[in-house]
Amino acid sequence: MAVIKPFKGVRPPKEFVEQVECRPYDVLNSEEAREEAQGNEKSLYRIIKPEIDFPEGTSEYDPRVYEKAAENFKMFQDKGWLVQDEQEQYYIYAQIMDGKTQYGLVVGAYVDDYMNGVIKKHELTRRDKEEDRMKHVRVNDANIEPVFFAYPDNPTLDALIKKYAATEPVYDFIAPIDGFGHKFWTISDAADIALVTEEFAKMPALYIADGHHRSAAAALVGAEKQKQNPNHKGDEEYNYFMAVCFQASELTILDYNRVVKDLNGMSSEEFLVALNKNFIVEKKGAEAYKPAKLHEFSLYLDGEWYALTAKEGTYDNNDPIGVLDVDISSRLILDELLDIKDLRSSKRIDFVGGLRGLAELKKRVDSGEMRAALALYPVSMQQIMDIADSGNIMPPKATWFEPKLRSGLVIHKLS
């Protein structure tokens, strides 16, 4: 059963929140962060992307950069741009995209739940990426950015969230660039805090939706601190890390599409003929065509769109991995026809998040940078949960969650 706890969040005063908050560290590069933070000394990028305070070209992995993160975190607190709440509480974080609102509960998730599989993952992590975030957690002694969890739908928590959503939020702003709305409430009532804790204790599992490397790093640092403390009791703050937990049915997962540099020596005509072995191929014309259902794909090639429908027998409905469109396309198109074996390392393929739309696929092919594009139907949260429950791992680049969590609304200190 899932163990969570409230915590004393470190947050910007209301008048500073829009200067402090920013996009998460891993959705932009150093140059973009430097540009977004220009002229704003309060930007959280100075803690999560502190290389922007060094000359251009400074590696984000330079030891001085991690030290600068801790220095800036202390400075933000000294200047009152970040202030710790006086009591332990939970928080509600709402995101509004295209008229749809999803509500997350910000909690302290239990390190041991990550280690023993109550917090379930669906992606592999890379040790170098884990180590980078572990250094960041260690040097700050805090989870500066949250991870993104899903939980099974819960009517009791849904009713509690709706009660708070009807009140004035602590923060309420529209984020620059993407134009998505963000709202934030505190849950300080003792009875409501107890209710949240009790309802999570009934859940057999929580699911990492986005942020596998941050989750691994946060949990591993917590486990390190357990071993390093000769007086470890189990109730220390480092036994928990910050997560925003959303009801599974509320989450929006967008398509995660592919663009390829070549057709493995085939002409366009030969490639289309080869596709007929495993797909029903229909030419759709010059107007962008989006897949309408599972096992249907869109191909953009030579200025034309095609619908590709996987033939019966090319996938197994009883296999939680084999039934996924990302697996079907990887096996039958990328591997079998284009000889792209490893999606993590191949230089012949790139990936485009669905928020950029089919226009981005067309643009990259029409420019000559890429030879063809493949659009996929989005994975469902139920599929992700089924895969996590079965102990399997999703194929690479399978999910794109939107909107992304904003960083800087609340921070969790480990001591």
C-alpha positions in Angstrom: 0.0 0.0 0.0 1.2 3.5 -0.8 2.8 5.5 2.0 2.8 9.3 1.7 3.2 12.2 4.1 2.7 16.0 4.1 5.7 18.3 4.2 6.7 21.9 4.9 7.0 23.1 1.3 9.5 25.8 0.3 7.6 28.2 -2.0 7.7 31.7 -3.5 5.5 34.4 -2.0 2.5 35.0 -4.2 4.0 38.3 -5.6 7.1 36.4 -6.8 5.7 33.2 -8.2 5.6 34.2 -11.8 9.2 35.4 -11.7 10.4 32.2 -9.9 8.4 29.5 -11.8 9.8 28.0 -15.0 9.7 24.9 -17.2 11.4 21.7 -16.0 15.1 21.3 -16.4 14.9 18.6 -19.1 12.6 20.2 -21.7 15.1 22.9 -22.8 18.8 23.4 -23.3 21.2 25.8 -21.6 20.9 28.4 -24.3 17.1 28.4 -24.1 17.2 28.6 -20.3 19.7 31.5 -20.5 17.4 33.4 -22.8 14.2 32.8 -20.8 15.9 33.9 -17.5 17.5 36.9 -19.1 17.0 40.0 -16.8 15.2 37.9 -14.2 17.4 37.2 -11.1 14.5 35.3 -9.5 14.2 32.6 -12.2 14.4 29.0 -10.8 16.6 28.3 -13.8 19.4 29.7 -11.7 18.9 26.7 -9.4 17.9 23.9 -11.9 20.0 25.1 -14.9 22.7 27.1 -13.0 25.2 26.9 -15.9 23.4 30.0 -17.2 25.3 32.0 -14.5 28.6 30.9 -16.2 30.1 31.9 -19.6 28.4 30.3 -22.6 29.8 26.8 -23.3 30.2 25.9 -19.6 29.2 22.3 -19.1 26.1 21.7 -17.1 28.0 18.8 -15.5 30.9 21.0 -14.3 31.3 20.6 -10.5 31.1 24.4 -10.1 27.6 24.3 -11.7 26.3 22.0 -9.0 27.8 24.2 -6.3 26.2 27.2 -7.9 22.8 25.5 -7.7 23.2 25.2 -3.9 24.6 28.7 -3.6 21.6 30.1 -5.5 19.1 28.0 -3.6 20.4 29.5 -0.3 20.4 33.0 -1.8 16.8 32.6 -2.9 15.8 31.7 0.7 18.0 34.5 2.2 16.3 37.1 0.0 12.8 35.8 0.7 12.1 34.7 -2.9 11.5 31.2 -1.5 10.0 30.7 2.0 9.4 27.5 3.9 5.8 26.8 5.2 5.5 26.6 9.0 3.5 23.4 9.0 3.4 20.2 7.1 0.7 20.1 4.5 -0.3 18.7 1.2 -0.9 20.8 -1.9 -3.1 20.8 -4.9 -1.7 21.7 -8.3 -4.1 22.2 -11.3 -3.0 22.5 -14.9 -5.3 23.8 -17.6 -4.7 23.0 -21.3 -7.1 23.5 -24.1 -10.0 24.0 -21.7 -9.3 20.8 -19.8 -8.1 20.9 -16.1 -6.2 18.1 -14.4 -5.7 18.2 -10.6 -2.7 16.8 -8.8 -1.9 16.2 -5.1 1.6 17.2 -4.1 2.8 14.7 -1.6 6.0 13.3 0.0 6.3 9.9 -1.7 8.0 7.1 0.3 11.6 6.1 -0.8 11.0 2.5 0.3 7.9 2.3 -1.9 10.1 3.1 -4.9 12.7 0.5 -3.9 10.1 -2.3 -3.3 8.0 -1.7 -6.4 4.9 -0.1 -4.8 5.9 2.9 -7.0 5.9 1.4 -10.4 7.9 2.4 -13.4 7.4 1.7 -17.1 10.7 3.1 -18.6 14.3 2.1 -18.3 16.6 4.8 -16.8 20.2 5.7 -17.8 22.8 5.7 -15.0 24.5 8.9 -16.3 21.2 10.8 -16.2 20.4 9.4 -12.7 23.8 10.5 -11.4 23.4 14.0 -12.7 20.1 14.4 -10.8 21.5 12.7 -7.8 24.3 15.2 -7.6 21.7 18.0 -7.8 19.6 16.5 -5.0 22.6 15.9 -2.8 24.1 19.4 -3.2 20.8 21.1 -2.5 19.6 18.6 0.1 16.2 19.0 -1.5 13.9 17.9 -4.3 13.8 21.2 -6.2 11.5 19.7 -8.9 8.7 17.3 -8.5 8.1 14.0 -10.2 4.8 13.2 -12.0 2.8 10.2 -10.7 -0.6 8.7 -11.5 -2.9 7.0 -9.1 -6.1 4.8 -9.7 -9.2 6.9 -9.8 -10.5 7.7 -6.3 -13.9 9.3 -5.7 -13.1 10.4 -2.1 -10.0 12.3 -3.2 -11.8 13.6 -6.2 -14.5 15.1 -3.9 -11.8 16.7 -1.6 -10.0 18.2 -4.6 -13.3 19.7 -5.9 -14.0 21.3 -2.5 -10.6 23.1 -2.6 -10.9 23.9 -6.3 -14.1 25.9 -5.5 -12.0 28.3 -3.3 -9.5 31.0 -4.2 -6.1 29.5 -5.2 -2.8 30.6 -3.7 -1.3 30.9 -7.1 -3.1 31.4 -10.4 -1.2 32.3 -13.6 -0.8 31.6 -17.3 2.6 30.3 -18.2 4.6 32.1 -20.9 5.4 30.3 -24.2 2.8 27.5 -24.0 -0.1 29.6 -22.6 -1.3 26.9 -20.2 -2.9 27.8 -16.9 -1.6 26.8 -13.5 -3.4 27.0 -10.1 -2.2 26.0 -6.6 -3.9 25.4 -3.2 -2.6 24.3 0.2 -4.3 21.6 2.3 -3.6 22.6 5.9 -6.7 21.2 7.6 -5.7 18.3 9.9 -8.8 16.2 9.0 -8.2 16.7 5.2 -4.5 15.9 5.6 -5.5 12.6 7.4 -8.0 11.8 4.7 -5.4 12.1 1.9 -2.9 10.0 3.8 -5.6 7.3 4.5 -6.9 7.2 0.9 -3.3 6.7 -0.5 -2.8 3.9 2.1 -5.6 2.0 0.4 -3.8 2.1 -3.0 -1.8 -1.0 -4.0 0.4 1.1 -6.3 1.4 4.5 -7.6 2.6 4.9 -11.2 5.4 7.1 -12.5 3.9 8.9 -15.5 6.8 11.2 -16.3 10.2 11.8 -14.6 11.7 8.4 -14.3 15.3 9.8 -13.9 14.2 12.3 -11.2 12.3 9.5 -9.4 15.3 7.2 -9.4 17.7 10.0 -8.3 15.4 11.2 -5.5 14.8 7.7 -4.2 18.5 6.7 -4.5 19.7 9.7 -2.5 17.1 9.0 0.1 18.4 5.4 0.4 22.0 6.7 0.6 21.0 9.0 3.5 19.4 6.1 5.3 22.7 4.1 5.2 24.8 7.1 6.1 22.8 7.9 9.2 23.9 5.7 12.2 20.8 6.9 14.1 18.3 6.3 11.2 14.8 5.8 12.6 12.7 5.9 9.4 10.7 9.0 10.0 13.3 11.5 8.7 12.4 13.8 5.8 15.0 12.2 3.5 12.8 9.0 3.5 10.4 10.9 1.2 10.6 12.8 -2.1 8.2 15.2 -3.8 5.7 13.9 -6.3 2.6 15.4 -7.9 0.0 12.6 -8.1 -2.8 12.9 -10.7 -5.9 10.7 -11.0 -5.2 8.4 -14.0 -8.3 9.2 -16.0 -7.5 12.9 -16.0 -4.1 12.7 -17.7 -3.5 13.7 -21.2 -0.9 11.6 -23.2 0.0 12.9 -26.6 1.4 11.0 -29.5 5.2 10.6 -29.7 6.2 10.5 -33.3 9.2 9.5 -35.4 11.2 11.0 -38.3 13.8 9.0 -40.2 16.8 10.2 -42.2 16.7 7.5 -44.9 14.7 4.5 -46.3 17.6 2.0 -45.9 18.5 2.1 -49.5 14.9 1.7 -50.8 13.1 4.1 -53.2 9.8 5.5 -52.0 8.0 3.0 -54.3 9.9 0.0 -52.9 9.3 1.2 -49.3 5.5 1.4 -49.9 5.5 -2.0 -51.5 7.4 -3.5 -48.6 4.9 -1.9 -46.1 2.1 -3.9 -47.8 3.4 -7.1 -46.2 2.2 -6.1 -42.7 0.0 -3.1 -43.3 -3.0 -2.0 -45.3 -1.6 1.1 -47.1 -4.0 3.9 -48.1 -2.9 7.1 -49.8 -4.6 10.1 -48.2 -3.2 13.0 -50.2 -1.4 16.2 -49.3 -3.6 17.2 -46.4 -2.2 16.2 -43.0 -3.7 12.9 -41.8 -3.8 11.9 -38.1 -4.2 8.3 -36.9 -7.8 7.8 -35.7 -7.4 4.6 -33.7 -5.1 2.0 -32.2 -3.0 0.1 -34.8 -3.3 2.9 -37.4 -0.3 5.0 -38.3 0.2 8.0 -40.5 3.2 8.1 -42.9 4.4 11.3 -44.6 6.6 10.7 -47.6 7.3 12.8 -50.7 4.6 15.4 -49.9 1.9 12.8 -49.4 0.2 11.3 -46.3 -0.7 7.6 -46.1 -2.7 5.6 -43.5 -1.1 2.4 -42.5 -3.3 -0.1 -40.7 -1.6 -3.1 -39.0 -2.9 -6.4 -40.4 -4.5 -9.0 -38.1 -1.8 -11.3 -36.8 1.0 -8.7 -36.7 0.3 -8.1 -33.0 -0.9 -10.0 -29.9 -3.8 -8.5 -28.0 -2.8 -10.6 -24.9 0.8 -9.2 -24.8 0.8 -5.9 -23.0 4.0 -4.8 -25.0 3.3 -6.5 -28.3 -0.1 -4.8 -28.6 1.4 -1.3 -28.4 1.6 0.7 -31.6 5.1 1.9 -30.6 6.2 -1.8 -30.5 4.4 -2.6 -33.8 6.0 0.3 -35.6 9.4 -0.5 -34.1 9.3 -4.2 -35.1 7.6 -4.0 -38.5 8.8 -0.7 -39.9 11.9 0.6 -38.1 13.6 -2.7 -37.5 12.4 -5.0 -40.3 12.3 -2.5 -43.2 14.7 0.3 -42.2 17.2 -1.6 -40.1 16.9 0.8 -37.2 17.5 -1.6 -34.3 18.2 0.6 -31.2 15.9 3.7 -30.8 18.1 5.0 -28.0 21.3 5.2 -29.9 20.5 5.3 -33.7 21.5 8.6 -35.4 19.1 7.8 -38.3 16.0 8.5 -36.2 14.6 11.4 -34.2 11.4 11.9 -32.1 8.9 14.7 -32.1 6.4 15.2 -29.2 2.8 15.5 -30.2 2.4 19.0 -28.9 4.3 20.2 -32.0 1.7 18.6 -34.2 1.9 17.0 -37.6 3.1 20.3 -39.1 6.4 19.7 -37.4 6.7 16.3 -39.1 5.9 17.8 -42.5 8.4 20.6 -42.0 11.3 18.4 -41.1 10.7 16.1 -44.1 10.0 18.9 -46.6 13.2 20.7 -45.5 15.2 17.7 -46.6 16.5 17.1 -43.1 14.4 13.9 -42.9 13.2 11.4 -45.5 9.9 10.3 -43.9 7.8 10.8 -40.8 5.6 8.3 -38.9 2.8 9.5 -36.6 1.4 7.2 -33.9 -1.9 7.0 -32.0 -1.2 7.9 -28.4 -0.7 5.3 -25.7 -3.3 5.3 -22.9 -2.7 5.6 -19.2 -4.4 2.2 -18.8 -1.9 0.6 -21.1 0.9 2.2 -19.1 -0.5 0.9 -15.8 -1.1 -2.6 -17.3 2.6 -2.7 -18.4 3.8 -1.5 -15.1 1.6 -4.0 -13.2 3.0 -6.8 -15.4 6.6 -5.9 -14.6 7.3 -5.0 -18.2 9.0 -1.9 -19.6 7.7 0.3 -22.3 9.7 0.6 -25.5 11.7 3.8 -25.8 10.1 7.1 -26.6 6.5 5.8 -26.2 4.8 8.5 -24.1 4.6 12.3 -24.2 2.7 13.9 -21.3 1.4 17.4 -21.6 1.2 19.8 -19.9 4.6 19.5 -18.2 4.8 20.3 -14.5 6.0 23.8 -13.8 9.0 24.0 -11.5 9.3 26.4 -8.6 5.8 26.2 -7.2 7.0 24.1 -4.2 10.2 22.5 -3.1 10.8 19.7 -0.6 13.8 19.9 1.7 15.4 16.6 2.8 16.3 17.8 6.3 
